[in-house]
């Protein structure tokens, strides 16, 4: 990427399904993403366990001798519900606490195909970036057009003036793992002038009762 300054990414959080999905391409892409992260010496943070695409990407990263950290709500560890985490594991009390810890520990986010949980995590990070709570790049790996509908919806929301063109730039997409990581490294955060003035400390009068440690 000649002429483009590149941010240093040491840890990436991957959001993805605890199922493997209908298309074997999803599994292959998850393994390949893990291989790409490993070869680029990037460590993985994920939701823990070994089910579905989560297990695929974490296994591949570990096989390339990179660190893997699973952050998992304690409720999921009862009766070994999601299987053994590949690597180190941190147990937290709530889903929201998990997201906050992920945001604090890593340098970028990637979403693979998944369901409601994956989408909730993805859009939570996008909305927090829009609010200047963090400035870390966020991307979706659009395998076989899985995210086409979602990306079209976001563009529709821009046309209807519910999402600003500036905020639209927060969500990156690519069809290959290497291309996506390159885009994440080249990303430059463009904050909203008004929202960037918000102070997200517990004592801030501008916080307006929003609390990142909210218990769901």
C-alpha positions as CSV (number, residue, x, y, z in Angstrom):
1,X,0.0,0.0,0.0
2,X,2.5,2.5,-1.2
3,X,1.9,6.1,-0.2
4,X,-0.6,5.1,2.5
5,X,0.3,5.2,6.2
6,X,-0.5,1.9,8.0
7,X,-1.7,1.5,11.5
8,X,-0.1,-1.2,13.6
9,X,-2.6,-3.9,14.4
10,X,-1.5,-6.5,17.0
11,X,-4.8,-7.8,18.1
12,X,-8.1,-8.3,16.2
13,X,-11.5,-9.2,17.6
14,X,-13.6,-11.5,15.4
15,X,-17.3,-11.6,15.8
16,X,-19.0,-14.6,14.1
17,X,-21.5,-17.4,14.4
18,X,-21.5,-20.2,16.9
19,X,-22.9,-22.2,14.0
20,X,-21.0,-23.2,10.8
21,X,-23.7,-22.0,8.4
22,X,-25.2,-23.7,5.3
23,X,-22.3,-22.9,2.9
24,X,-19.0,-24.7,3.4
25,X,-17.4,-21.5,2.1
26,X,-18.1,-19.9,5.5
27,X,-16.0,-22.5,7.3
28,X,-13.2,-22.3,4.8
29,X,-13.1,-18.5,5.0
30,X,-13.0,-18.6,8.8
31,X,-10.0,-21.0,8.8
32,X,-8.4,-18.9,6.1
33,X,-8.9,-15.7,8.2
34,X,-7.2,-17.4,11.1
35,X,-4.3,-18.4,8.9
36,X,-4.0,-14.8,7.6
37,X,-3.9,-13.4,11.1
38,X,-1.4,-16.0,12.2
39,X,0.9,-15.3,9.2
40,X,0.7,-11.5,9.9
41,X,1.5,-12.1,13.6
42,X,-1.8,-10.8,14.7
43,X,-3.4,-12.2,17.9
44,X,-7.1,-13.1,18.2
45,X,-9.7,-12.0,20.7
46,X,-13.1,-13.7,20.4
47,X,-16.1,-14.8,22.3
48,X,-14.7,-18.1,23.5
49,X,-15.6,-21.7,23.0
50,X,-15.1,-23.9,20.0
51,X,-18.5,-24.0,18.3
52,X,-19.1,-23.1,14.6
53,X,-17.1,-20.4,12.9
54,X,-15.8,-19.2,16.3
55,X,-14.0,-22.5,16.7
56,X,-12.7,-22.5,13.1
57,X,-11.0,-19.1,13.3
58,X,-9.6,-19.6,16.8
59,X,-8.2,-23.0,16.0
60,X,-6.4,-21.6,12.9
61,X,-4.9,-18.7,14.8
62,X,-3.6,-21.1,17.5
63,X,-2.1,-23.4,14.9
64,X,0.0,-20.5,13.7
65,X,1.3,-20.0,17.2
66,X,-0.4,-16.7,17.9
67,X,-2.2,-15.9,21.1
68,X,-5.9,-16.6,21.4
69,X,-8.0,-15.0,24.1
70,X,-11.7,-15.9,24.6
71,X,-13.8,-13.5,26.6
72,X,-16.9,-15.4,27.7
73,X,-19.9,-14.7,30.0
74,X,-19.9,-17.2,32.9
75,X,-23.4,-18.3,32.0
76,X,-22.0,-19.9,28.8
77,X,-19.5,-22.0,30.7
78,X,-22.2,-23.9,32.7
79,X,-22.3,-27.6,31.5
80,X,-19.6,-26.7,28.9
81,X,-22.3,-25.2,26.7
82,X,-20.0,-23.7,24.1
83,X,-17.0,-26.1,24.4
84,X,-13.5,-25.5,25.5
85,X,-11.9,-22.1,24.5
86,X,-8.9,-22.4,22.3
87,X,-6.3,-20.5,24.3
88,X,-6.6,-18.3,27.3
89,X,-10.1,-17.5,28.7
90,X,-11.5,-14.6,30.7
91,X,-14.9,-15.0,32.3
92,X,-17.2,-12.0,32.7
93,X,-20.6,-11.4,34.2
94,X,-22.5,-10.0,31.3
95,X,-22.5,-9.7,27.5
96,X,-22.0,-5.9,27.8
97,X,-18.9,-6.4,30.0
98,X,-17.5,-8.7,27.4
99,X,-17.9,-6.1,24.6
100,X,-16.3,-3.4,26.8
101,X,-13.3,-5.6,27.5
102,X,-12.9,-6.5,23.9
103,X,-13.0,-2.9,22.9
104,X,-10.3,-2.0,25.4
105,X,-7.9,-4.9,24.5
106,X,-7.8,-4.9,20.8
107,X,-6.9,-2.8,17.7
108,X,-9.6,-3.7,15.2
109,X,-12.8,-5.7,14.7
110,X,-13.8,-8.2,12.0
111,X,-17.3,-9.7,11.6
112,X,-17.8,-13.0,9.8
113,X,-21.2,-14.5,8.9
114,X,-23.4,-15.0,12.0
115,X,-26.7,-14.4,13.5
116,X,-28.3,-11.9,15.8
117,X,-25.5,-12.0,18.3
118,X,-22.9,-11.3,15.7
119,X,-25.0,-8.4,14.2
120,X,-25.6,-6.9,17.7
121,X,-21.9,-6.9,18.5
122,X,-21.0,-5.5,15.1
123,X,-23.5,-2.6,15.3
124,X,-22.7,-1.9,18.9
125,X,-19.1,-1.3,17.9
126,X,-20.1,0.8,15.0
127,X,-22.4,3.0,17.1
128,X,-19.7,3.4,19.7
129,X,-17.3,4.5,17.0
130,X,-19.8,7.0,15.7
131,X,-20.0,8.4,19.3
132,X,-16.2,8.6,19.4
133,X,-16.1,6.1,22.3
134,X,-13.4,4.4,20.3
135,X,-11.6,5.0,16.9
136,X,-10.8,1.4,15.9
137,X,-11.5,0.1,12.4
138,X,-14.4,-2.3,11.9
139,X,-14.9,-4.5,8.9
140,X,-17.1,-7.4,7.6
141,X,-15.7,-10.2,5.5
142,X,-18.3,-10.5,2.8
143,X,-18.1,-14.2,2.0
144,X,-20.2,-15.2,-1.1
145,X,-22.2,-12.0,-0.7
146,X,-23.4,-12.9,2.8
147,X,-23.4,-9.2,3.9
148,X,-24.7,-7.8,0.6
149,X,-28.2,-7.2,2.0
150,X,-26.9,-5.6,5.2
151,X,-24.5,-3.3,3.3
152,X,-27.4,-2.3,0.9
153,X,-29.6,-1.5,3.9
154,X,-26.9,0.7,5.4
155,X,-26.5,2.5,2.1
156,X,-30.3,2.9,2.0
157,X,-30.2,4.4,5.5
158,X,-27.6,6.9,4.2
159,X,-29.9,7.9,1.3
160,X,-32.8,8.4,3.7
161,X,-30.5,10.6,5.9
162,X,-30.6,8.4,9.0
163,X,-26.8,7.6,8.7
164,X,-24.4,10.3,7.6
165,X,-21.9,9.8,4.8
166,X,-19.1,10.3,7.4
167,X,-20.6,7.6,9.7
168,X,-21.0,5.2,6.7
169,X,-17.2,5.2,6.3
170,X,-16.9,3.5,9.7
171,X,-18.1,0.1,8.3
172,X,-15.5,-1.4,6.0
173,X,-16.1,-4.5,3.8
174,X,-14.0,-6.8,1.6
175,X,-14.4,-10.2,0.0
176,X,-11.0,-11.7,1.1
177,X,-9.2,-11.8,4.4
178,X,-6.0,-10.2,3.1
179,X,-7.9,-7.3,1.5
180,X,-9.9,-6.7,4.7
181,X,-6.9,-6.6,6.9
182,X,-5.1,-4.2,4.5
183,X,-8.2,-1.9,4.6
184,X,-8.3,-2.1,8.4
185,X,-4.6,-1.1,8.6
186,X,-5.2,1.8,6.2
187,X,-8.3,3.1,7.9
188,X,-8.3,6.7,9.2
189,X,-11.0,7.6,11.7
190,X,-13.0,10.7,10.8
191,X,-15.0,11.8,13.9
192,X,-18.1,13.9,13.9
193,X,-17.1,17.3,15.2
194,X,-20.0,17.5,17.6
195,X,-19.9,13.9,18.9
196,X,-16.1,14.0,19.3
197,X,-16.5,16.6,22.1
198,X,-18.4,14.1,24.3
199,X,-16.5,13.1,27.4
200,X,-17.0,9.4,28.2
201,X,-15.8,9.4,31.8
202,X,-18.1,8.6,34.8
203,X,-17.9,12.2,36.0
204,X,-18.8,13.8,32.7
205,X,-21.9,16.0,32.7
206,X,-22.2,15.3,29.0
207,X,-22.6,11.6,29.5
208,X,-26.3,11.9,29.9
209,X,-26.8,8.6,31.8
210,X,-25.1,6.5,29.1
211,X,-23.0,3.9,30.8
212,X,-20.6,1.4,29.1
213,X,-20.7,-0.8,32.1
214,X,-24.5,-1.2,31.8
215,X,-25.7,-4.5,33.0
216,X,-28.2,-6.2,30.6
